[in-house]
Amino acid sequence: MQTAKVKAKDMVSSAKEKVKEGAAEVQGKTGKAASSTHGEKEMAKEEERAHKAQAKAQKHQEKAEHRTDAAPGRHGTRVPITAGTHGHHGPVGAPVDPAYPGTGTNPAAEKYI
């Protein structure tokens, strides 16, 4: 059920983004039409791009919030059947020397190999 809620919230966020992009386009077109110089037209175009990018970033932020809101409901409820290394073992080769626990082998033994 959580995934359906998340999908619905994501669709709402996408719809909001499309509305904001449309508003940015209209604002950009009116800005271009009202401008008299090339510089002002470029400024209106850059503002339109900035508003669209801001809408897209806000959509992604909202989607991330939807995932974090749903995460506690999905994760952490399952208890693992076994606890342990799940088949992962120590290094293959010579036994671990207690004097050198981090290396896996005795460093002096490597000189004579």
N, C-alpha and C positions, 0 to 999 in steps of 0.2 A: 504494500500500500504506500510505503514511503516513496518508492520510485515514481508512482503515478502523481503524487503530490509535487515531487521535484520537477517532473516533466511539465506539469501544469504551470508551476511558478516560472519555469524557464520560458515557456511559450508566452507568458504575460510579459516577461522581461524583453523578449524578442519583439513583441508587438510595441512595447513602449519605445524601444530603440528605433523601430521603423517610423513611429510617429515623430520622434525627435529629429531623425534624419530628414523627414519630409518638411518639418518646420525649418530646419537649417537650409534646405534647398530653396524654399520660398523666401526666406530672409536673404539668402545669397542672391537670388534673382532680383529681388527688389533693390538690394544694395547695388548690384551691377547696373540696373536701369537708372537709378538715381544718381550714379556717379558720372562725373563729366570728364575726368581724366583717366588715362591708362593706369596710373598708380592707384587711384581709388578703386578701379575695377579689380585690380590684383589684390588689393586689401580685402575687398568683399569676398573674393574667391578663397583667400586664405582663411578668413573667418568661417566660411561655410565648411571648409575642410576641418578646421579645428572643432567646430560644433559636432560634426559627424564623428570625429575621432573620440570626442568626449562621450558621446552617446554610446559608442561601441565599448569603450572602456568601462562605462557604468554598467552596461549589460553583463560584461564578463565578471565584474565585481559582484553583481547581484547573483549570478549563477554560482559563483564560488561560495557566497553566503548560503545559498540553498543547499549546497553539498555539505557544508559544515553543520547546518541545522539538522540535516537528515542523518549525519554520521553517527551520533550517539544512539539512534534508534536501530541502526544496522550493525554496528561493530561492538564488540565487547560482550555480546550476550552468549556466545558459544564457548563452552568449556572444552579445552583440548582433551582428547582421549588419552594420549600418552604425553608425558613430559620427558624430554631428553634431547639427545643430539640429532635424532631423526636420521640415523645412518651415517653421520659425519664422524670421522675418527681423526686421531692425531696424525702426525707426519709418518709417511712410510719410510722405512729404512732402519737405521740404528736406533736402539732404545734411547730415551731421553736421559741425559746425565743430570742428576739432581743439582750438581754444582753450577750447571749452565741451563736453567729452565727455559729460557726464551729461544734458544737456538735450535733445539731439537736433537742435536748431536754434540759430541765433545769436539770443540774446535781443534784441539791438538791431534785428534785422530784423522782429520782431513789432510794433514801434511804428508802422511804416509800412504795415501791411497794412490 
